[in-house]
Amino acid sequence: MTTEAQFNDLLGLIYDGPMEARPWESFLGKLRQDTGSRIATLTLNHPRNGAMDTYVLAMEAGDPTNWVETEATYREKFMRSDPQRTDSVKPGQLIIIEAAKCSADYRRFLEAVGVAYAIRMGFTEPSGMLCWLDAVRGDIRRPYSKTDIALFQDLRPHLERALKLYAALMRRETERSLYEETIDHFVLGSILLNGESEIIHCNQAALNILKLHPEISVERHKLTIADKRANLCLRNAINTAIEARAGTSHALHGELVRLRSEQCQLIGLLVCPVPVTPYYQGTNAPHAIIYLSDLAQDLTALQPSSQSSQHLVMQLFDLTKQEATLALLLADGKTLSAAAMEMGIVEITARNYSKKIYEKMGINRQTDLVRLIYRSFALLR
């Protein structure tokens, strides 16, 4: 029987679950122990197209069963005809599975992997995400009791609330990832700082810029520039942004810091305050963001070697493959003769291509071509 203290511990782990790397792993481990089960699993996705379930599993130390292989065998041989399969258990429903009452072949399969009893409960949250909680025992003498069933039922409303939080977190995480991918696409580095000007997060573009330019580094969780004058400008800009967020400064537009790298490349750092979130305050909340741009860095999506960009330029402007290649080369600043040489064609052929390009794009000169291609950059990959 689960004590009040054990139940409260389970509740705490349920609400901590959405923040774990493997959601609810700690809760499942505690539930498995408290119910004397071999395994406890939480299924977050149960596809019917042959793909494996997405689940988190807690099992006894030293459990010899390969549960991934077990699931694959179940899907191949038994799932289609199993009346108690996961997706047949509706939200709020709880069932007990007894190996002894299953069909002969399925019973032998369950007994072979040491499954005598299983308890399964479905639950959901308002946006429609469906989950199933399972626990398994292997001892034929220890079926799940009414107390075990009551425990699962008492946990269900809390699992539903925690799942609602998890779904909201995942939606925001997906949005953040998509926005970050967009910023990466523009080769724009972004570094998020807290109220102590310490780095909270760097996107991939920022990490790439830092790797290419060792004169910009991270020391004690803070962005540092080797050049003392530029570093002082950066510190002042960060302090101004943090003060602006706190309402003690009106510099909401951000401040620009310029730096010449060791390779004499110009790097721009724009430091801006982060908009205030009313119910998320404190030093650890995001306070400032630094946008980094290496102005000499090539935009990969605009290179003719990018097959994806070439194909998209063809679609966007109704060009042939050769015309699209030439258009990208010209937009990259190549002269007509240099572009022809890179394409392995004579200049007169390139000139004929360019006339067709200008006609299809409704333009008259290379500067217009550059403008159109660069305005299309967001659509290219």
C-alpha positions, -999 to 999 in steps of 0.1 A, spaced: 0 0 0 13 35 -9 16 58 21 7 94 21 43 104 20 50 81 -10 19 95 -28 31 131 -22 66 121 -36 49 107 -67 29 140 -72 61 160 -69 78 139 -95 48 142 -118 50 180 -118 88 179 -122 84 154 -151 79 180 -179 114 195 -172 133 163 -173 154 154 -204 135 121 -205 101 133 -193 87 117 -162 116 92 -159 120 98 -121 83 95 -116 83 61 -134 112 48 -114 94 57 -81 61 43 -93 78 10 -104 93 7 -69 62 16 -50 40 -8 -69 65 -36 -69 65 -37 -108 92 -50 -132 88 -20 -154 68 12 -156 64 30 -189 48 62 -202 39 61 -239 39 96 -255 31 85 -290 17 52 -303 18 52 -341 0 25 -360 21 27 -392 47 2 -380 70 28 -363 80 21 -327 63 38 -298 78 69 -282 80 61 -246 100 65 -214 107 33 -195 119 25 -159 129 -11 -152 146 -32 -125 184 -31 -124 197 -60 -143 165 -68 -162 176 -91 -190 146 -84 -213 153 -64 -245 121 -43 -244 128 -26 -278 130 -60 -294 100 -72 -275 79 -42 -288 91 -49 -324 79 -85 -321 46 -75 -306 40 -50 -334 48 -75 -361 28 -105 -347 2 -94 -322 -7 -57 -322 -32 -58 -351 -54 -84 -334 -48 -73 -298 -81 -59 -284 -62 -44 -255 -36 -26 -275 -25 8 -263 -47 29 -287 -78 10 -277 -75 23 -241 -94 57 -242 -85 87 -220 -97 80 -184 -100 43 -190 -80 18 -170 -76 -19 -179 -58 -49 -164 -41 -73 -188 -36 -109 -177 -13 -131 -197 -33 -162 -187 -65 -148 -203 -48 -139 -237 -48 -161 -268 -25 -191 -267 2 -176 -290 1 -142 -273 1 -158 -238 33 -178 -247 49 -146 -260 41 -127 -227 53 -155 -205 85 -158 -225 94 -121 -217 82 -125 -181 49 -106 -182 21 -120 -160 0 -89 -154 -1 -53 -167 -21 -23 -157 -27 3 -184 -44 37 -181 -50 63 -208 -50 101 -202 -50 133 -223 -48 171 -222 -70 197 -238 -50 201 -271 -55 163 -277 -21 148 -268 -28 112 -258 -6 92 -233 -7 58 -216 8 48 -183 17 11 -179 32 -11 -152 41 -47 -155 45 -76 -130 60 -110 -138 49 -129 -107 18 -149 -115 10 -149 -78 9 -111 -75 -20 -96 -96 -26 -59 -94 -50 -51 -65 -78 -27 -60 -54 -5 -41 -30 -4 -71 -59 5 -94 -70 33 -70 -35 47 -70 -34 49 -108 -68 66 -108 -58 91 -81 -27 100 -101 -46 105 -134 -58 141 -128 -23 151 -119 -8 134 -149 -33 153 -171 -24 186 -156 13 179 -159 8 167 -195 -10 200 -203 21 219 -190 44 196 -210 24 201 -242 26 239 -237 63 237 -231 69 216 -262 49 240 -284 70 269 -272 102 249 -276 92 240 -311 85 276 -319 118 287 -304 137 261 -324 120 272 -356 128 309 -349 164 300 -340 167 280 -373 154 311 -391 181 333 -375 208 307 -382 196 307 -419 205 344 -421 239 336 -406 230 359 -377 244 349 -343 223 355 -312 235 354 -276 210 357 -248 222 372 -215 207 373 -180 207 403 -156 243 396 -146 253 398 -183 261 361 -182 253 339 -213 221 319 -211 220 306 -247 240 308 -280 225 298 -313 246 278 -338 255 308 -359 269 326 -329 289 295 -319 303 293 -355 314 330 -354 331 325 -320 349 295 -334 361 314 -364 372 344 -344 391 335 -313 395 372 -304 359 370 -293 356 344 -264 336 334 -234 352 339 -200 334 332 -168 301 329 -187 305 364 -202 313 374 -238 347 391 -240 366 408 -268 404 407 -267 406 443 -280 403 464 -248 386 494 -265 360 472 -282 355 452 -250 348 484 -231 322 494 -257 306 460 -255 304 461 -216 288 496 -218 263 485 -244 253 454 -223 249 475 -192 228 500 -211 206 473 -225 201 457 -190 193 491 -175 168 498 -204 150 466 -196 148 476 -159 133 510 -169 163 530 -157 174 539 -193 156 548 -225 180 533 -249 156 507 -263 169 508 -298 201 489 -290 238 499 -294 262 487 -321 297 476 -314 321 471 -343 353 450 -344 380 443 -369 390 406 -366 426 393 -368 418 386 -404 407 422 -409 371 412 -413 344 435 -400 322 420 -372 292 438 -359 276 432 -325 242 447 -319 232 448 -282 195 452 -274 173 449 -243 149 419 -242 113 429 -238 100 425 -203 78 394 -195 55 406 -167 54 373 -148 89 362 -154 113 384 -135 145 380 -116 182 381 -124 181 348 -143 154 360 -167 167 371 -202 177 407 -200 197 414 -232 205 399 -265 236 403 -287 233 399 -324 266 390 -341 273 393 -378 305 384 -397 301 407 -427 327 388 -447 310 354 -442 295 338 -473 258 331 -473 257 294 -482 222 296 -495 233 320 -522 261 299 -535 256 281 -568 270 249 -552 238 248 -531 216 224 -551 186 233 -530 190 271 -537 196 264 -573 164 244 -576 144 271 -557 158 299 -578 147 279 -609 112 276 -594 109 312 -582 120 329 -614 111 301 -640 148 297 -650 166 267 -664 193 251 -643 221 269 -662 203 302 -659 198 297 -622 235 289 -617 245 320 -636 220 342 -617 235 330 -584 270 337 -596 262 372 -608 243 379 -575 274 368 -557 294 396 -574 310 377 -602 315 394 -635 300 378 -666 334 365 -678 343 351 -644 309 334 -641 312 319 -675 347 305 -666 333 290 -634 305 274 -653 328 261 -681 310 279 -709 321 307 -733 312 343 -724 289 347 -754 268 318 -741 267 333 -706 256 367 -722 227 349 -740 217 333 -707 218 366 -689 195 382 -715 170 354 -709 174 358 -671 167 395 -673 137 390 -695 122 364 -672 129 384 -641 117 417 -656 149 436 -650 176 454 -670 209 452 -652 230 431 -628 223 454 -598 186 446 -601 195 409 -603 215 412 -570 186 430 -554 160 403 -563 182 374 -554 191 389 -520 155 398 -513 147 361 -521 173 349 -496 147 340 -469 132 315 -494 164 298 -503 182 268 -486 
